[in-house]
Amino acid sequence: MHDEVDEYGISTDVLVRGRRGMVALGLFIGELEKEIAIHGGLTLTGYTVSRQPGGWRIVLRADRNGQHLVAFAGGRTLMGLYRNLYYDLYNSILRWRVDRFK
């Protein structure tokens, strides 16, 4: 990762379909279901974004061969949340767990 950012403060390391920065992050968010399938091998079944003390959190729900899974990501800002989710998913560090409530 390097320190270059676009005019919105989003790292130019964010790269989706040949686009960088905020445009790439917009593509990532808009096609989240597809991104989860490509980079996680899962079927996204839903997600919830909520404001938490000190920032934002997303709860992702997905299915893998009938097994219900859940993963979490967070950030101080909403854009930070999506940027962190991008990095976690693209770097294979997003941790999926069995959904205890399914």
Residue frames as a rotation matrix with the C-alpha (Angstrom) as fourth column:
MET 1
0.588 0.809 0.000 0.00
0.809 -0.588 0.000 0.00
0.000 0.000 -1.000 0.00
HIS 2
-0.582 -0.759 0.292 1.20
0.743 -0.642 -0.188 3.52
0.330 0.108 0.938 -0.66
ASP 3
-0.531 0.290 -0.797 0.15
0.568 -0.576 -0.588 6.95
-0.629 -0.764 0.141 0.58
GLU 4
-0.984 0.177 0.002 -1.43
-0.115 -0.651 0.751 8.33
0.134 0.739 0.661 -2.60
VAL 5
-0.401 0.915 -0.048 -5.10
0.551 0.198 -0.811 9.26
-0.732 -0.351 -0.583 -2.25
ASP 6
-0.372 0.366 0.853 -7.66
0.819 -0.303 0.487 10.62
0.437 0.880 -0.187 -4.67
GLU 7
-0.656 0.108 0.747 -9.53
-0.130 -0.991 0.030 13.91
0.743 -0.078 0.664 -4.22
TYR 8
0.458 0.877 0.142 -11.93
-0.397 0.058 0.916 12.18
0.795 -0.476 0.375 -1.79
GLY 9
0.018 -0.560 0.828 -9.16
-1.000 -0.014 0.013 10.85
0.004 -0.828 -0.560 0.44
ILE 10
0.851 0.271 0.450 -9.57
-0.276 0.959 -0.057 7.25
-0.447 -0.076 0.891 -0.73
SER 11
-0.092 -0.971 0.221 -6.32
-0.287 0.238 0.928 5.38
-0.954 0.022 -0.300 -1.36
THR 12
0.243 0.100 -0.965 -5.49
-0.967 -0.051 -0.249 4.86
-0.074 0.994 0.084 -5.01
ASP 13
-0.864 -0.486 0.131 -4.60
-0.489 0.872 0.014 1.29
-0.121 -0.052 -0.991 -3.99
VAL 14
-0.124 0.893 0.433 -8.34
-0.057 0.430 -0.901 0.58
-0.991 -0.136 -0.003 -4.12
LEU 15
-0.715 -0.209 -0.667 -8.61
-0.670 -0.067 0.740 -0.95
-0.199 0.976 -0.092 -7.61
VAL 16
-0.167 0.733 0.660 -11.79
0.157 0.680 -0.716 -2.44
-0.973 -0.016 -0.228 -9.08
ARG 17
0.480 0.398 0.782 -12.22
0.750 0.276 -0.601 -3.20
-0.455 0.875 -0.166 -12.78
GLY 18
-0.112 -0.697 0.708 -9.38
0.938 -0.310 -0.157 -0.90
0.329 0.647 0.688 -13.79
ARG 19
0.416 0.298 0.859 -10.65
0.040 -0.950 0.311 2.08
0.908 -0.095 -0.407 -11.78
ARG 20
-0.488 -0.681 -0.546 -8.95
0.659 0.124 -0.742 3.51
0.573 -0.722 0.388 -8.69
GLY 21
-0.987 -0.045 0.152 -9.92
-0.064 -0.765 -0.641 5.46
0.145 -0.643 0.752 -5.57
MET 22
-0.562 0.824 0.074 -13.49
-0.453 -0.231 -0.861 6.60
-0.692 -0.518 0.503 -4.90
VAL 23
0.033 0.567 -0.823 -14.77
-0.991 0.126 0.047 5.39
0.130 0.814 0.566 -8.28
ALA 24
-0.526 -0.304 -0.794 -13.40
-0.279 0.944 -0.177 1.91
0.804 0.129 -0.581 -7.54
LEU 25
-0.982 0.181 0.046 -14.91
0.000 0.246 -0.969 1.95
-0.187 -0.952 -0.242 -4.06
GLY 26
-0.260 0.932 -0.252 -18.28
-0.826 -0.350 -0.443 2.90
-0.501 0.093 0.861 -5.57
LEU 27
-0.036 0.176 -0.984 -18.06
-0.777 0.615 0.138 -0.04
0.629 0.769 0.115 -7.98
PHE 28
-0.851 -0.355 -0.387 -17.14
-0.036 0.775 -0.631 -2.33
0.523 -0.523 -0.672 -5.08
ILE 29
-0.794 0.596 0.121 -20.13
-0.243 -0.128 -0.962 -1.19
-0.558 -0.793 0.246 -2.98
GLY 30
-0.079 0.819 -0.569 -22.54
-0.951 -0.233 -0.203 -1.27
-0.298 0.525 0.797 -5.91
GLU 31
0.325 0.124 -0.938 -21.54
-0.601 0.792 -0.103 -4.79
0.730 0.597 0.332 -6.85
LEU 32
-0.209 -0.442 0.872 -20.95
-0.975 0.158 -0.154 -6.15
-0.070 -0.883 -0.464 -3.35
GLU 33
0.634 0.512 0.580 -22.83
-0.476 0.849 -0.229 -9.38
-0.610 -0.131 0.782 -4.04
LYS 34
0.922 -0.329 -0.206 -20.60
-0.064 0.397 -0.916 -10.06
0.383 0.857 0.345 -7.06
GLU 35
0.097 -0.938 0.333 -17.43
-0.729 -0.295 -0.618 -9.10
0.678 -0.183 -0.712 -5.15
ILE 36
0.068 0.014 0.998 -18.30
-0.886 0.460 0.054 -11.50
-0.458 -0.888 0.043 -2.31
ALA 37
0.906 0.315 0.284 -18.88
-0.152 0.866 -0.477 -14.29
-0.396 0.389 0.832 -4.85
ILE 38
0.733 -0.665 -0.141 -15.61
-0.148 0.046 -0.988 -13.63
0.663 0.745 -0.065 -6.71
HIS 39
-0.145 -0.918 0.370 -13.30
-0.557 -0.233 -0.797 -13.04
0.818 -0.322 -0.477 -3.74
GLY 40
-0.380 0.034 0.924 -15.03
-0.901 0.215 -0.378 -15.06
-0.211 -0.976 -0.051 -1.05
GLY 41
-0.875 0.069 -0.480 -16.66
-0.178 0.875 0.451 -17.87
0.451 0.480 -0.753 -3.00
LEU 42
-0.754 0.622 -0.209 -19.94
0.456 0.268 -0.848 -17.20
-0.472 -0.736 -0.486 -1.19
THR 43
-0.298 0.764 0.572 -23.49
0.626 -0.296 0.722 -16.18
0.721 0.573 -0.390 -2.00
LEU 44
-0.994 -0.024 0.105 -24.33
-0.053 -0.739 -0.672 -12.94
0.094 -0.673 0.733 -0.20
THR 45
-0.369 0.913 -0.171 -27.77
0.819 0.407 0.404 -13.27
0.438 0.009 -0.899 1.41
GLY 46
0.731 0.631 0.261 -27.92
0.457 -0.736 0.499 -9.92
0.507 -0.245 -0.826 3.20
TYR 47
-0.471 -0.854 -0.219 -26.12
0.755 -0.262 -0.601 -7.25
0.456 -0.449 0.768 5.14
THR 48
0.753 0.633 -0.182 -26.81
0.623 -0.595 0.507 -4.58
0.213 -0.495 -0.842 7.73
VAL 49
-0.404 -0.814 0.417 -24.91
0.525 -0.579 -0.623 -1.33
0.749 -0.033 0.662 8.13
SER 50
0.698 0.657 -0.286 -25.28
0.599 -0.317 0.735 0.41
0.393 -0.684 -0.615 11.48
ARG 51
0.168 -0.573 0.802 -23.83
-0.379 -0.789 -0.484 3.33
0.910 -0.222 -0.349 13.37
GLN 52
0.483 -0.147 -0.863 -21.90
0.729 0.613 0.304 2.22
0.484 -0.776 0.403 16.45
PRO 53
0.916 -0.269 -0.297 -20.20
0.019 -0.712 0.702 4.23
-0.400 -0.648 -0.648 19.19
GLY 54
0.067 -0.977 -0.202 -17.05
-0.228 -0.212 0.950 5.54
-0.971 -0.018 -0.237 17.53
GLY 55
-0.778 -0.443 -0.446 -17.95
-0.497 -0.001 0.868 4.58
-0.385 0.897 -0.220 13.97
TRP 56
0.246 0.817 -0.522 -19.81
-0.969 0.193 -0.155 2.24
-0.026 0.544 0.839 11.66
ARG 57
-0.592 -0.378 0.711 -20.21
-0.391 0.907 0.156 -1.54
-0.704 -0.186 -0.685 11.36
ILE 58
0.008 0.584 -0.812 -21.39
-0.958 0.237 0.161 -3.90
0.287 0.777 0.561 8.64
VAL 59
-0.271 0.033 0.962 -22.71
-0.403 0.903 -0.145 -7.39
-0.874 -0.427 -0.231 9.30
LEU 60
-0.335 0.077 -0.939 -22.56
-0.924 0.170 0.343 -9.56
0.186 0.982 0.015 6.19
ARG 61
0.092 0.395 0.914 -24.59
-0.437 0.841 -0.320 -12.73
-0.895 -0.369 0.250 5.85
ALA 62
-0.182 -0.240 -0.954 -23.73
-0.977 0.158 0.147 -15.34
0.115 0.958 -0.263 3.25
ASP 63
0.725 0.433 0.536 -24.31
-0.448 0.887 -0.111 -18.94
-0.523 -0.160 0.837 2.27
ARG 64
-0.329 -0.783 -0.528 -21.79
-0.942 0.311 0.126 -21.60
0.066 0.539 -0.840 1.26
ASN 65
-0.647 0.107 -0.755 -23.31
-0.195 0.934 0.299 -24.92
0.737 0.341 -0.583 0.21
GLY 66
0.274 0.903 -0.330 -26.24
0.252 0.264 0.931 -24.48
0.928 -0.338 -0.155 2.61
GLN 67
-0.078 -0.368 -0.927 -24.09
0.995 0.031 -0.096 -23.32
0.064 -0.929 0.364 5.52
HIS 68
0.784 0.430 0.448 -25.10
0.388 -0.902 0.189 -19.90
0.485 0.026 -0.874 6.87
LEU 69
-0.148 -0.931 -0.334 -22.11
0.977 -0.086 -0.195 -17.65
0.153 -0.355 0.922 7.58
VAL 70
0.931 0.365 -0.003 -21.58
0.357 -0.909 0.217 -14.17
0.076 -0.203 -0.976 8.99
ALA 71
-0.177 -0.984 0.021 -18.68
0.953 -0.177 -0.247 -11.68
0.247 -0.024 0.969 8.86
PHE 72
0.765 0.386 -0.516 -18.09
0.562 -0.791 0.242 -8.22
-0.315 -0.475 -0.822 10.32
ALA 73
-0.302 -0.841 0.449 -16.15
0.872 -0.434 -0.228 -5.11
0.387 0.322 0.864 9.33
GLY 74
0.624 0.508 -0.594 -16.01
0.724 -0.661 0.195 -1.61
-0.294 -0.552 -0.780 10.75
GLY 75
-0.326 -0.737 0.592 -14.61
0.810 -0.540 -0.227 1.86
0.487 0.406 0.773 10.35
ARG 76
-0.657 0.020 -0.753 -14.63
0.538 -0.687 -0.488 5.31
-0.528 -0.726 0.441 11.93
THR 77
-0.430 0.541 -0.723 -16.48
-0.686 -0.716 -0.128 6.74
-0.587 0.441 0.679 8.91
LEU 78
0.600 0.719 0.352 -18.87
-0.255 0.588 -0.767 5.15
-0.759 0.371 0.536 6.46
MET 79
0.752 -0.410 -0.517 -16.31
-0.558 0.023 -0.830 5.40
0.352 0.912 -0.211 3.64
GLY 80
-0.298 -0.882 0.366 -13.70
-0.947 0.225 -0.228 4.01
0.118 -0.415 -0.902 6.03
LEU 81
0.068 0.440 0.895 -15.97
-0.493 0.795 -0.353 1.04
-0.867 -0.418 0.271 6.70
TYR 82
0.937 0.348 0.013 -16.28
-0.148 0.434 -0.889 0.24
-0.315 0.831 0.458 3.00
ARG 83
0.385 -0.883 -0.270 -12.55
-0.780 -0.155 -0.606 0.79
0.493 0.443 -0.748 2.43
ASN 84
-0.378 -0.512 0.772 -11.76
-0.869 0.484 -0.105 -1.62
-0.319 -0.710 -0.627 5.30
LEU 85
0.449 0.618 0.645 -14.24
-0.271 0.782 -0.561 -4.17
-0.851 0.077 0.519 3.93
TYR 86
0.877 -0.194 -0.440 -12.57
-0.441 0.037 -0.897 -3.89
0.190 0.980 -0.053 0.51
TYR 87
-0.068 -0.997 0.026 -9.10
-0.908 0.051 -0.416 -4.53
0.413 -0.052 -0.909 1.97
ASP 88
-0.258 0.012 0.966 -10.30
-0.708 0.678 -0.198 -7.39
-0.657 -0.735 -0.166 4.17
LEU 89
0.708 0.611 0.354 -12.07
-0.187 0.645 -0.741 -9.11
-0.681 0.459 0.571 1.29
TYR 90
0.842 -0.392 -0.371 -9.37
-0.418 -0.040 -0.907 -8.55
0.341 0.919 -0.197 -1.35
ASN 91
-0.196 -0.970 0.145 -6.60
-0.849 0.094 -0.519 -9.65
0.490 -0.225 -0.842 1.03
SER 92
0.097 0.354 -0.930 -8.53
-0.028 0.935 0.353 -12.75
0.995 -0.008 0.101 2.19
ILE 93
-0.897 -0.411 -0.165 -8.59
0.155 0.057 -0.986 -11.65
0.414 -0.910 0.012 5.84
LEU 94
-0.223 0.902 0.370 -12.36
-0.893 -0.341 0.293 -11.20
0.390 -0.265 0.882 6.17
ARG 95
-0.972 -0.197 0.127 -13.29
-0.234 0.833 -0.501 -13.85
-0.007 -0.517 -0.856 8.75
TRP 96
-0.112 0.951 -0.287 -16.45
-0.686 0.135 0.715 -15.80
0.719 0.277 0.638 8.04
ARG 97
-0.924 -0.093 0.371 -18.05
-0.357 0.556 -0.751 -17.70
-0.136 -0.826 -0.547 10.94
VAL 98
-0.612 0.773 -0.164 -21.08
0.638 0.606 0.475 -19.94
0.467 0.186 -0.865 11.27
ASP 99
-0.509 0.549 0.663 -24.14
-0.487 -0.819 0.304 -17.76
0.710 -0.168 0.684 11.91
ARG 100
-0.985 0.074 -0.158 -25.38
0.172 0.562 -0.809 -18.80
0.029 -0.824 -0.566 15.37
PHE 101
-0.544 0.816 -0.197 -28.75
-0.332 -0.424 -0.843 -17.13
-0.771 -0.393 0.501 14.79
LYS 102
-0.226 0.445 -0.866 -29.74
-0.953 0.083 0.291 -19.10
0.202 0.891 0.406 11.67
